[in-house]
Amino acid sequence: MNLLVYGAGALGQALGAMLAAAGHQVDLLLRPRFLEPIRAAGLRVTGIFGEFTAPPENCHPLASLGEGCGPYDYVLLTTKAYDTEAAVADIASLGERAGVVVSMQNGCGNVERVVATFGPERSLGARVITGFALSAPGVATITVCADAIHIGPSGGTVIPATATRLADALAAAGHPTVAVPDINPSLFAKLLYNCALNPLGAILGVHYGLLGEREETRRIMDKVMDETFAVIGALGGRTPWASAAAYRETFYATLLPVTYNHRASMLQDVENGKPTEVDALVGYVVSQGRRLGVATPTCELLTELVRFKEARGLAA
């Protein structure tokens, strides 16, 4: 297949390298600081799924879409959520050459923007709960994986062939991946997880595991889960759990231990003076809660505290 990874940070570089190593042609649209190191040394992946090296002939770093070698079977959108609007507009300039556009981003609201621009037949969403880190430009490490990648349409009832084809390619390339008929339950499940951990980890400056060891932080996370679950229900969404209490059992017994030592991407953004994805996580819960008449006081407090830390980091 011919693929474009749009906005290739740690996630995009890792999956792009694995797909290129499996024989696919992969273009990667990158930030300028990544271009020359990757052109010189290529792409490599290490970590829990093994070692992968992208052959230079299969892997092409791009500074702009004008340098691309489309048409593309798939465009994997891996930017931060706050860049979605601009990224979608840029990809739309490719017209039909863009193929199927797949949001692989954090948070909620991204897939809706893709569908609004490209239509349901050319749009997919993906839920990724794998930890990726860059030790150097073009050298990605996969540190932890809580579950397979899920790929599917928004609001569907049948798994489309486009989802199956991409899921099979990623699985064959080395990352567990499955196709699903509707990506929204998977995204809502990830929203519950991320909202409980990311903002609090960023505010307190600690890894995930420490948040579960104190009653004070557990009480805050429990309130976040209650509010997020209520908003999901008001949206007409569903998750694999019948209640917030049922989710908490899975969260503390299974999900949190698997990612005990992980440091939230939101924390890393704050530390590095970068914008965060707070508006696609607890900020999304707050905005949807206001729209639907659901109270979200804990999520609102965390959103404002993250924005304060984000502003200080950006100013510095």
Buried (B, 14 or more C-beta within 10 A) or exposed (E): BBBBBBBBBBBBBBBBBBBBBBEBBBBBBBEEEBBEBBBEEBBBBBBEBEEBBBEEEBBBBBEEBEEBEBEBBBBBBBBBBBBBEEBBEBBEEBEEBBBBBBBBBBBBBBBBBBBEBBEBEBBBBBBBBBBBBBEEBBBBBBBBBBBBBBBBBBBBEEBBEBBBBBBBBBBBBBBEBBBBBBBBBBBBBBBBBBBBBBBBBBBBEBBBBBBBEEEEBBEBBBBBBBBBBBBBBBBEBBBEBEEBEEBBEBBBEEBBEBBBEBBBBBBBBBEEEBBBBBBBBBBBBBBBBEEBEBEBEBBBBBBEBBBEBBEEBEEE
